[in-house]
Amino acid sequence: MYAKKISLCRMTVTELDDFLRKPPSGVSVSTQKSTKRVHIDPATSLLLADPCDALAGSVVFQGSLGRIRLTNLWEYSSFRKSLVSKTIYLLVSTHLPNSTDVMKRYVVSMDGANPLVRWQLERGLDWTISSVAGESYQVEIDLSDALDKWASRNFPKDNKTGMRPQWADASFMLKYHSDALFDFPYWFGLSKRKFKLRLT
């Protein structure tokens, strides 16, 4: 299956095995025994993916940031600059309703420098910082709505349930943790925020 694209190429969804067989520009794949290693150009790409299994064997994403935890203003500024200037790759999966078994894995890519994407990212991060009470915070950037719209045009409904597969891991999280001694709002979960990206 070839990558299917949402309008204006703001987001591309590719089955993981297709992504490994024909990686996009700036991405390369090497094989070591039964392990596929995905390499990116850190100057142009940002990779957010944990190791997983595919038809070709286990997959390791070299240079992936995984779960993002930032501890100072310099780290935050550096990550934010990368987020709004590079191609972002995120590993997601699908499962049937009422099941946690993975059906398929996909790689979602989007251009953080796209004017609409960049505007939403910057606005969401600014809103997060201005809305939390403490110094530390956690923000989840959610792509589920955009993926649901893509799925409505590309996923057939399941014959038994009459429903389409659902997404898992369709977001990434940024955690900023300061060294404040008494950051009570963060401790009590009051400094958690979430915003959705609209890509259509």
VOGU-3710 file (C-alpha; in Angstrom, 3 decimals, decimal comma):
1> myakkislcr> 0,000/0,000/0,000  1,361/3,374/-0,931  1,326/6,347/1,400  -1,976/8,152/1,413  -1,932/11,886/1,951  -4,248/14,351/3,577  -4,823/17,573/1,627  -1,868/19,869/0,942  0,508/17,088/2,076  0,277/18,308/5,673
11> mtvtelddfl> 0,225/14,680/6,829  1,244/11,389/5,233  0,258/7,985/6,625  2,342/4,986/5,535  2,171/1,364/6,623  5,326/0,593/8,599  6,437/-2,243/6,321  6,074/0,007/3,267  7,999/2,722/5,098  10,843/0,251/5,758
21> rkppsgvsvs> 10,918/-1,003/2,166  10,873/2,454/0,607  11,923/5,087/3,138  11,349/8,750/2,250  14,077/11,286/1,586  16,170/11,921/4,679  15,481/8,435/6,088  17,534/5,264/5,596  17,049/1,698/6,793  19,805/-0,809/7,567
31> tqkstkrvhi> 19,467/-4,492/8,438  21,401/-6,329/11,127  20,329/-9,966/11,418  16,555/-9,782/12,058  16,570/-6,145/13,161  15,747/-3,162/10,996  17,377/0,107/12,061  15,788/3,346/10,923  18,142/6,303/10,616  17,130/9,916/10,054
41> dpatslllad> 18,923/13,099/9,144  18,689/15,039/12,426  19,183/18,305/10,544  15,854/17,910/8,744  13,837/15,327/10,676  12,464/14,666/14,147  11,730/11,037/15,071  9,264/10,107/17,847  8,985/6,314/17,909  9,654/3,437/20,287
51> pcdalagsvv> 11,075/0,049/19,181  8,480/-2,361/17,816  7,942/-5,471/15,690  7,055/-5,612/11,996  6,723/-8,317/9,332  10,397/-7,834/8,538  11,434/-8,366/12,182  12,106/-6,036/15,070  12,488/-2,334/14,334  14,727/0,139/16,137
61> fqgslgrirl> 14,491/3,859/15,479  17,960/5,359/15,835  17,992/8,871/17,220  14,361/8,737/18,328  13,487/11,096/21,146  10,812/8,706/22,416  9,110/10,288/25,401  10,190/13,895/25,524  11,307/15,192/28,912  12,834/18,667/29,107
71> tnlweyssfr> 14,494/20,048/32,210  15,580/23,566/31,343  14,701/26,499/29,130  17,505/25,772/26,656  16,212/22,225/26,048  12,674/23,532/25,617  13,744/26,241/23,162  15,842/23,779/21,160  13,039/21,205/20,937  10,449/23,810/20,043
81> kslvsktiyl> 12,665/25,109/17,243  13,021/21,566/15,860  9,306/20,886/16,161  8,324/23,845/13,952  11,108/23,524/11,392  11,543/19,812/10,628  9,634/16,829/9,280  8,090/14,989/12,238  7,777/11,171/12,159  5,437/9,491/14,643
91> lvsthlpnst> 4,764/5,747/15,010  1,076/4,875/15,536  -0,972/1,673/15,440  -4,533/0,484/14,926  -6,696/-1,979/16,829  -10,288/-3,153/16,677  -12,814/-1,656/19,104  -12,756/-3,387/22,510  -9,368/-4,929/21,743  -5,805/-3,935/22,534
101> dvmkryvvsm> -4,215/-6,243/19,953  -2,280/-4,317/17,324  -3,651/-4,774/13,804  -1,152/-2,676/11,876  1,488/-0,066/12,536  1,861/3,135/10,559  4,332/5,975/10,352  2,737/9,409/10,304  4,835/12,240/8,914  4,055/15,928/8,862
111> dganplvrwq> 5,972/19,054/8,013  6,365/21,114/11,155  7,352/24,109/9,032  4,059/24,070/7,117  2,445/27,445/7,982  -0,780/25,897/9,336  1,017/23,178/11,303  3,585/25,604/12,692  0,892/28,085/13,735  -1,057/25,409/15,611
121> lergldwtis> 2,028/24,048/17,356  3,222/27,466/18,462  -0,248/28,530/19,574  -0,759/25,302/21,549  2,600/25,529/23,294  2,100/29,205/24,119  -1,364/28,450/25,496  0,046/25,656/27,640  2,710/27,835/29,217  0,293/30,683/29,889
131> svagesyqve> -2,437/28,444/31,341  -0,537/26,337/33,874  -0,145/27,527/37,434  3,189/25,896/38,347  6,598/25,894/36,726  6,481/22,265/35,539  3,915/21,029/33,055  2,952/18,258/30,658  1,347/18,788/27,249  -0,028/16,160/24,865
141> idlsdaldkw> -0,149/16,983/21,148  -2,943/14,882/19,651  -3,340/13,819/15,997  -6,329/11,509/16,513  -8,910/13,759/14,817  -6,760/14,115/11,715  -6,147/10,355/11,611  -9,857/9,626/12,079  -10,640/11,767/9,022  -7,962/9,951/7,042
151> asrnfpkdnk> -9,344/6,577/8,195  -12,901/7,482/7,177  -11,681/7,628/3,568  -9,156/4,786/3,643  -10,240/2,143/6,178  -13,160/-0,207/5,414  -15,495/-1,041/8,277  -14,971/-4,343/10,065  -17,416/-6,988/8,820  -18,324/-8,185/12,325
161> tgmrpqwada> -18,577/-4,937/14,272  -19,451/-2,551/11,450  -16,816/-0,196/12,876  -13,480/1,046/11,633  -10,211/0,268/13,408  -9,230/2,699/16,131  -5,923/4,467/16,663  -3,430/4,014/19,464  -0,410/6,179/20,283  -1,794/8,915/18,022
171> sfmlkyhsda> -0,159/11,669/20,044  3,160/12,693/21,507  3,868/14,279/24,840  6,220/16,962/26,017  7,108/17,154/29,704  8,844/20,179/31,174  10,062/19,560/34,704  11,692/22,387/36,607  13,704/22,023/39,796  11,141/23,952/41,835
181> lfdfpywfgl> 10,895/22,497/45,346  7,179/23,039/45,843  5,495/22,711/42,475  2,130/21,660/43,927  0,006/22,193/40,763  2,217/19,713/38,869  2,236/17,203/41,731  -1,557/17,190/41,877  -1,971/16,843/38,105  -3,217/20,388/37,573
191> skrkfklrlt> -0,531/21,300/35,032  -1,476/18,794/32,345  -2,723/20,121/29,017  -3,714/18,685/25,640  -4,373/20,207/22,242  -5,342/18,719/18,893  -3,745/19,372/15,525  -6,179/20,085/12,688  -4,558/19,076/9,436  -7,453/19,331/6,961
//
